Each structure stands twice: as C-alpha cells, then as structure tokens.
C-alpha cells in the first residue's frame, strides 16, 4: 500500500502563552477547525483554517483555548495538568482521555547525586490524569465550533465518575491479572499509560502505550453511559463484562494514537519507554465490524499490516497524534495529519509555530 508523506506541509500557529505546541499529543477535526491537546496542560485548543503560506498545503491559527475547568468539575486543581493523550470527535462531542498513569520525577544535570536519587524515587499522581470525558461541541453566533458545559439541545459535558486518586476504570483494572500490577508503575517505566482513543457509538477503545507484555500491546474496549451528572461504565454484554482486552502484535511497540478510517482501525505505535526508536502506523483491517460482533473477553490479533514508518529524531520529533483530514481539506484524497511531540528545529518557526506532516493513504 503506497503512502506519500509531505513533510512540514501543515502549519500550526499558536499564541504566546500556549502550552501545547511543544507537547502535542492529540488531534481531531470538525470541518475547517482543528482541535489539539498537549500532555502538559489542562485544556483543549481550537485552531481555525487560514490561507496557506507559500507551498504549504494547510495553515491553522487564531487559536482559542478551552480550559477544562470551565467545562467540567475536575477531580484535581484547575491548573493541574490532565496529561491528555487521546482525542476523538464523534456524535457531537469531543472526547478526551488522560494517561491515567503515575509519573516519576527525573534526574537533572544541575542537581547533586543525592538529590537526584531522591527525585528518581518520587512517584506522584496528578489529580486530573485519570480523566475520561465528553465535551459538547456547539457552534457560536459565527458558526465556529465551541466546547460548552451544556449545549442548547441538552447535551452536557460529562466525565467518568471518580476523584483525584481513582475512577471507575482504574478500579475495574485494580485486580486485573494483566494490568493490575502495572497500575502502581509510572507510565514511562512501562507502567499503565493510555495514549490512544477511538470512539464507535457508546463504545470506546483505549490504546495503551504501556504495559507491553512479552511484545504484545493492548487495547481496552469499554462502553459508557450517562448516570446522573457523570459517565459510568456500561456492560458490554449480557454477562456484565465491563472491559474487553485486545492484545495486538505491534513488534514490541506501544500504542501512541488510534483512529478509525471507515471500518479499518489505524494504530500509531512507538517505544513504550523513554527511547528513541521506530514509530510506525499499523492497520487493523475491518476492525470495526469485528469488534462489534466480538463477544470474547480477551482476544489476540496478529493479522495487522504495517502501513508506513515515520521519521523520528534523538529526543525530538516523536509522532504522537494522527487523524483523518476531512475530504474538504484533503482535496478528496484520503489523508492523515501527523503531529509531533518535542518538535525539532526542522519543525519549528520562531517560538509559536510548528509544522505537521500530510500523509496520503489508500
């Protein structure tokens, strides 16, 4: 399957004070507007389509920030990062998910050995990291999509029931034989770390960067329903199954992002730990109908195909977000937008502009 990548074909212009341009981790489109999230903020940014510059294909700017604290009653402090890692637009909502993982402090070159040893032993959980939420999208007076706490038609911003320490998902996984032991391990240490989200009706797929178990990566399938002012886990079948586990053979890589394109599921995969290594896109053909018909609580899937490899640098240019371009923006040709965390000098212009790639696919 031939793929053509146009490097730096899409310009993203952010405003001074934005936090996401250097740590982009999620993306989704609604019409001419691009939604992005970063893993060091607690909000979502919307960028408008602008006239392109020179030979660039697309340009987005005039950014507007939507703080999550204005849309939801957050479990943690308003300014505490949510570590948003997955995003999907579906059914009139923008869905977002945090990593749900612990974090470990890093050693710093300007600190002494004893202090760095203490830092490396410190493991914490930010109160907003265990966040799974749907945010209503509603046009303003000018027709621009906005995120609102409550839409005029009654749709409400909702999050999965929980507090600053746990939620229904982490509780359901606490005693799981595959993932329970990893809930206490920081994500960057091959611990539990959600980084991908795909939505199919009321069913959600959560892609795990970690843990990778003997080379098998994992997707968690859940269903959600509204109960009162919050989301709750809903049974996936008449046996009361709350979580289905899908183990994927991605050559030892962890999931970095997910999205459906028609019936196929595309999986952006990269190293699970803090490594500079392969970043690839895998295709799970006809995954949507297979998942809808499946009743097995655990499945192993090795019939995936590798679609394309993406470039990466040493500590820079890590592909973290992939999503379909709407046909009106892609000239009718099937295309992905790929965005990068820690953009290198080759993907930046000044302090507030970064570039993403355009990837044509069949």
N, C-alpha and C positions, 0 to 999 in steps of 0.2 A: 504494500500500500504506500504510494508515494506521498511524501509530505514536503512542503516547501515552507521554510521559515524565513520571514523577513525581519531581520534584527533591527531593534530600535525604531520600529515602524509606527509605534503609538506613543504619543507624548502625553504625559500627565503633569499638569501644573498645579502645585499646591501653594497655599498661602503661608506667610510667616507664622510660626507658632503651631503649625500642624505637626503631629507626631508620627504620622503613618508612612511618609514617603520613603523612609529608610528601613521599614519593617513590614512591608505589605504581606498580608497572609490570606486574604480572601477577596473575591471579586464576584460581581453579578451585574447583569444589565436589566434595565426596564426601559425599553425604547432607546432613545438617544442619550439616556443618562446611565452613568457607570457608578455603581456602589463599591466602595472598597473599605477594608478594615485592616488594622495593624495589630500586632500582638503586644504592643506596649501602651495602648490607650484604652479608653472605656467609652467608645463611641463609634459611629459609622459616618463616613464621609461620602457625599454625593458630588460627582463631577458632571458638568454639562458638556455636551459636544460643541466644539468650536471649529472654526475654519482651520484646516491643517497648515503646517508651516513647511514650505519648500516641498521636498519629495516625500515627506512623511505621509502615511496613509490616514491616520486619525489623530485628533488632538482633543483632549478633555481638560477642563479647568473650571474657573469660577466655583471653587469648592465651597460646600456648605457642610458644616459639622452638625451631627445629630447626637448629642450626649445621651447615653443610655439612661442616665439618672433622671432625665426629663421624660422618659418613656416608660420606665419600669421602676418598681420598688425593689432596688437591688439588694442582694444579701450582704454585700460589703459596702465600704465607704464610696461616696460618689466619684471620687477621683482615683480610686484604686483600680489598677489595670484589670481588664477582663480576659486578657490573653486570647482574644478572638482569633480563631483559626479556621473556621468554616463558615460559608455563607451561601445561601441559595434563595432565589426569588421564585415563589410559587403560590398560586391561589390567592393573590392579592396581598401577600405577606412577604417580608424579608425575614428569612430565618437565619439565626446566628448561633454559633456554639463556641464556647471557650474550651481550652485544652483539658480542663478538669484535672490537670496534673499538678503535682508538687514541683517546687523549684529549689535548686541548691545554689548558694552563693558561690561565686567564682574567685579564684586567687587573682590578685592584682600585682603587677610588677613593682609598684611603688610601696608595697607593704612588706613587713618582715615575715620570716618563716613562721613564727609562732602565730601571728595574726592571720596569715593566710591559711594555716592549719585550722584555726577556729572558724574562719569563713567557709572553708570547704566542708566543715562538719555541720553547718547550719542549713537546715531544711525547713521551708515555710510553705504555707498555702495562702495566697491572696484570696480574700473573701468573695471576689466576683469571678474567679476562674471556673467555678462549677456552675456555669450559666448555659442554659439552652432556652432560647426564646424566639417567639414570632412577633414581628412588628408590622402593624398595618401600613400599607402604602396607599396614600390618598393624594390626588392632585390638588395643588393650591389654585388660587384665582387665575394664575397664568398658565395652568396646565402642567406645571413642573411637579414630579412626584415627591412627596414628603413622607417622612415617618411620623406617625402620630400615636398618642397614647390610646385614643379612641376615635374611630372613624365615624362618619355621619351615618353609615349603614349599620352601625352597632359592633363592627369588628373591634377587638381590643388587643392591646399589647399584653402578652402573657409569657410567663416563664415557668419552667418546670419547678414544681414545689421543692423547696429546700432552703437551707440557710448558708451561712458563711463557711461552714465546715463540710456539709454533705448535701446531697439532693437524692431524689428517688432513683436516679440512675446509679450513682455511686453506692447507694445502699443495696441495690439489686445485685451489684457486682462484688460486694464485700466478701461473700463466701463462694464466689465463682472459682472453680478449680483452675481455670486458665488465667484469669485476670485479677482475682482477689489478692494474690501475693504481691502483685505489682502496683497496687493502689498506694502503697506506702513508699514507693521508689520514685524519685524525681523523673520527670519525662525525659530529660536529656541524658539520663543514665539507663535508657531502655525501660523506663517505668511507663506507667499508664499516661497516654498523651493522645488526645483527639486532635486530628488536624484536617479532616475532610468531612463534608456534609453534602448529602444529596437527598432530595425530597420527592416522594411519589405519593401524592394524596396525603393521607394521615400517617403514612409510614416513612420513617427516616432511616437513612444509612449513615453511620458514623464511622469514618475511616481512622484507624489507629496508626500513628507513627510508631508507637511502641505500646506494649512489647511486641517484638518479633520473636516467635518461638520456634527454635530449630529451623529458621529460614522461612517460616510461614507467617505472613502478615494477616491482619484481621479487619473485617468489617463487622460492626454491631448493627443489627436491624431491630428497631423498636417502633412502636406505634404510640401516638399521643392523642389525648382527648382533653377537652376543657371540663374542669370541675371547679365550679365557683369562679374565683378570680385567678386561678392558676392552671397550669397544664399538669396532667397526670399521665403515667404510663398506662396504656390500654393493652389488654390481652391481644396477642397476635392470632390466637386460635381458640377453639373451644376447650382446650386443655389448660388455658390460663398462662401460656408461655408469654413472658414479658420481654425476653431478649433472645434473638436468634444470632448465632455466631457463624460467620462465613470466613474460613481460612483460605487465603489466596497465595499462590506461588508467584512471588514478585522478585525472585532471585535474591532474597535476603533483604530487600529494601522495605522501608516502611511507607505508609500512605501519607502523602503531603496534601492532596486535594482530590475531590471527586466531582464528577458531574455526568448527568445523563445527556446523551445526544440521540434523540429518538429512543429506540429500545436498547441501545448499547450504553454500557457504563464505561467511562474513561477514568483512569486512575493515574494521577501524578504521584510518582514514587521516588524516594530519595533515602539517604542514610538515616537510620533511626537515631544515632547519637551525634555528637558534635564532630562530624567528619566531613572532609571534602571528598566527594565521590560522585558516582553516577547518579544522574537524575533522568528518569525515563517516564514516558507515558505508555501505559498498558491499556488494552481494550478487552473488555469482557463482553463478547457478542451476545445479543439478545438477553441481556441480564434482567431487564425489566419484567418481561413475561415469566421468566424462570423464577424470579424472586416472588412474583405474585402467586405463582402456583405452588411454590415450595412449602412443605409442612415439616421438614426435618429441622430439629432444633440446632443441629450442628452440621455444616457441610464443608467439604474440601473441594476447592476449584483450582485446577491446574491448566485448564484449556483457555488460557489467556494468551493474547498475542501482544508482542511489543510493537508499538506504533512508531515511536520516534525517541531518540535521545536528545537531551537538551544540554546546552553548554553550562559550565559552572567554573567559578574561579577558586582561588585559595582564600577562604573566608569571605568571599563575595559572590554576588550573582547566583543566589540559590533560588531556583524556581519554587514558588510557594503557592501560587494561585493560577488556576486555569478555568476558563469558562467560554461558552459559545458566544460569538458575536451574533446579534440579531441580523437576519438577512438584509435589512435595510442599510446596515452599516458595513456589510461584507460584500456588497455587490451581488448578492445571491449565491456566493460561493461559500461552502462550509468552511468556517474559520474559527480558530481559538484565539483568545487573548491570553498571553502568558505574562505574569508579573513576577518580579524577583525581590526577595528579601536581601538586605545588605547590598544594594546596587553598587557596583564598582564605578570607577571614574568614567568608564566607557558607557555607562548607563545613566549618567547624571549631567545636568547642565545647570551650573550655579548651585544654590543651596536648596531650591524648592521644586526643581523639575527633574523628573525621572522618566525613563523610557521602558516600555514593554515590547514584547515581540508579537508579531502576527504569524500565526501558524495555519496554513491551509491544510485541510484534510478531506478525505473522501467520505 
